[in-house]
Amino acid sequence: MKEATGELNMTVVTVIAIAAVAAIVTVFVLPTIRTQIKTRTCNSAGWEYDPNTKDCSTTQKYTPTSDEG
């Protein structure tokens, strides 16, 4: 019975550790990844990312020349 209790305790510790790592990733890493995706998407489309509105701004970074179409 002692061995089964020890294994249950290790299972609980493992589940709590996985939940803690998931919470840290969700709170700290995921917003940074989302911001980078939005920034790179806006920049590749020729728009400027505005961190205040968290969206692409309506002014273009550059104007295409007649050669670019």
C-alpha atoms as an extended CHARMM CRD file, in Angstrom:
* protein
*
        69  EXT
         1         1  MET       CA              0.0000000000        0.0000000000        0.0000000000  PROA      1               0.0000000000
         2         2  LYS       CA              2.9170000000        2.3260000000        0.7300000000  PROA      2               0.0000000000
         3         3  GLU       CA              4.2460000000        1.8440000000       -2.7820000000  PROA      3               0.0000000000
         4         4  ALA       CA              0.8840000000        2.7030000000       -4.3650000000  PROA      4               0.0000000000
         5         5  THR       CA              0.6640000000        5.8690000000       -2.2520000000  PROA      5               0.0000000000
         6         6  GLY       CA              4.1590000000        6.8760000000       -3.3550000000  PROA      6               0.0000000000
         7         7  GLU       CA              3.2620000000        6.4080000000       -7.0030000000  PROA      7               0.0000000000
         8         8  LEU       CA              0.0860000000        8.4360000000       -6.5490000000  PROA      8               0.0000000000
         9         9  ASN       CA              2.0940000000       11.2410000000       -4.9760000000  PROA      9               0.0000000000
        10        10  MET       CA              4.5190000000       11.2590000000       -7.9130000000  PROA      10              0.0000000000
        11        11  THR       CA              1.6030000000       11.3570000000      -10.3340000000  PROA      11              0.0000000000
        12        12  VAL       CA              0.0950000000       14.3300000000       -8.5160000000  PROA      12              0.0000000000
        13        13  VAL       CA              3.4580000000       16.1330000000       -8.4930000000  PROA      13              0.0000000000
        14        14  THR       CA              3.8910000000       15.4830000000      -12.2260000000  PROA      14              0.0000000000
        15        15  VAL       CA              0.4100000000       16.7680000000      -13.0590000000  PROA      15              0.0000000000
        16        16  ILE       CA              0.9580000000       19.9120000000      -10.9760000000  PROA      16              0.0000000000
        17        17  ALA       CA              4.3480000000       20.5120000000      -12.6350000000  PROA      17              0.0000000000
        18        18  ILE       CA              2.8520000000       20.1560000000      -16.1250000000  PROA      18              0.0000000000
        19        19  ALA       CA              0.0410000000       22.5470000000      -15.1970000000  PROA      19              0.0000000000
        20        20  ALA       CA              2.5610000000       25.0860000000      -13.8650000000  PROA      20              0.0000000000
        21        21  VAL       CA              4.6140000000       24.9730000000      -17.0650000000  PROA      21              0.0000000000
        22        22  ALA       CA              1.4630000000       25.3380000000      -19.1730000000  PROA      22              0.0000000000
        23        23  ALA       CA              0.3700000000       28.3530000000      -17.1070000000  PROA      23              0.0000000000
        24        24  ILE       CA              3.7580000000       30.0410000000      -17.4810000000  PROA      24              0.0000000000
        25        25  VAL       CA              3.7660000000       29.4740000000      -21.2430000000  PROA      25              0.0000000000
        26        26  THR       CA              0.2170000000       30.7710000000      -21.5660000000  PROA      26              0.0000000000
        27        27  VAL       CA              0.8300000000       33.9090000000      -19.5140000000  PROA      27              0.0000000000
        28        28  PHE       CA              4.3040000000       34.9310000000      -20.6530000000  PROA      28              0.0000000000
        29        29  VAL       CA              5.3000000000       33.2840000000      -23.9240000000  PROA      29              0.0000000000
        30        30  LEU       CA              2.0550000000       33.1160000000      -25.9130000000  PROA      30              0.0000000000
        31        31  PRO       CA              1.3720000000       36.8980000000      -25.9910000000  PROA      31              0.0000000000
        32        32  THR       CA              4.8980000000       37.5040000000      -27.2600000000  PROA      32              0.0000000000
        33        33  ILE       CA              4.4570000000       34.9350000000      -30.0110000000  PROA      33              0.0000000000
        34        34  ARG       CA              1.1190000000       36.4560000000      -31.0390000000  PROA      34              0.0000000000
        35        35  THR       CA              2.6200000000       39.9570000000      -31.1730000000  PROA      35              0.0000000000
        36        36  GLN       CA              5.5210000000       38.7460000000      -33.3050000000  PROA      36              0.0000000000
        37        37  ILE       CA              3.1520000000       37.0010000000      -35.7200000000  PROA      37              0.0000000000
        38        38  LYS       CA              1.0200000000       40.1410000000      -36.0860000000  PROA      38              0.0000000000
        39        39  THR       CA              4.0740000000       42.3780000000      -36.4860000000  PROA      39              0.0000000000
        40        40  ARG       CA              5.6610000000       40.1920000000      -39.1480000000  PROA      40              0.0000000000
        41        41  THR       CA              2.3690000000       39.7420000000      -40.9970000000  PROA      41              0.0000000000
        42        42  CYS       CA              1.7790000000       43.4980000000      -41.1120000000  PROA      42              0.0000000000
        43        43  ASN       CA              5.3520000000       44.2310000000      -42.1390000000  PROA      43              0.0000000000
        44        44  SER       CA              5.3840000000       41.6240000000      -44.8870000000  PROA      44              0.0000000000
        45        45  ALA       CA              2.1860000000       43.1090000000      -46.3000000000  PROA      45              0.0000000000
        46        46  GLY       CA              3.7640000000       46.5650000000      -46.3360000000  PROA      46              0.0000000000
        47        47  TRP       CA              1.8250000000       47.9160000000      -43.3650000000  PROA      47              0.0000000000
        48        48  GLU       CA              3.0800000000       49.2190000000      -40.0390000000  PROA      48              0.0000000000
        49        49  TYR       CA              2.1000000000       47.3520000000      -36.8520000000  PROA      49              0.0000000000
        50        50  ASP       CA              0.6980000000       49.6920000000      -34.1960000000  PROA      50              0.0000000000
        51        51  PRO       CA              1.2710000000       48.2970000000      -30.6840000000  PROA      51              0.0000000000
        52        52  ASN       CA             -1.2400000000       50.7390000000      -29.1920000000  PROA      52              0.0000000000
        53        53  THR       CA             -4.1870000000       49.4240000000      -31.1750000000  PROA      53              0.0000000000
        54        54  LYS       CA             -2.5900000000       45.9730000000      -31.6110000000  PROA      54              0.0000000000
        55        55  ASP       CA             -3.4540000000       46.0750000000      -35.2810000000  PROA      55              0.0000000000
        56        56  CYS       CA             -1.9940000000       47.0950000000      -38.6270000000  PROA      56              0.0000000000
        57        57  SER       CA             -2.1010000000       50.8540000000      -39.0840000000  PROA      57              0.0000000000
        58        58  THR       CA             -3.7580000000       52.4130000000      -42.0970000000  PROA      58              0.0000000000
        59        59  THR       CA             -0.5850000000       54.0940000000      -43.3230000000  PROA      59              0.0000000000
        60        60  GLN       CA              1.7620000000       52.1100000000      -45.4760000000  PROA      60              0.0000000000
        61        61  LYS       CA              5.4680000000       51.8910000000      -44.7090000000  PROA      61              0.0000000000
        62        62  TYR       CA              6.2950000000       52.3860000000      -48.3730000000  PROA      62              0.0000000000
        63        63  THR       CA              4.5370000000       53.1520000000      -51.5710000000  PROA      63              0.0000000000
        64        64  PRO       CA              5.0820000000       50.7240000000      -54.4120000000  PROA      64              0.0000000000
        65        65  THR       CA              6.7340000000       52.0950000000      -57.4860000000  PROA      65              0.0000000000
        66        66  SER       CA              5.2700000000       51.6780000000      -60.9310000000  PROA      66              0.0000000000
        67        67  ASP       CA              7.7380000000       48.8260000000      -61.5420000000  PROA      67              0.0000000000
        68        68  GLU       CA              6.3370000000       46.8510000000      -58.5740000000  PROA      68              0.0000000000
        69        69  GLY       CA              2.8140000000       46.9300000000      -59.9040000000  PROA      69              0.0000000000
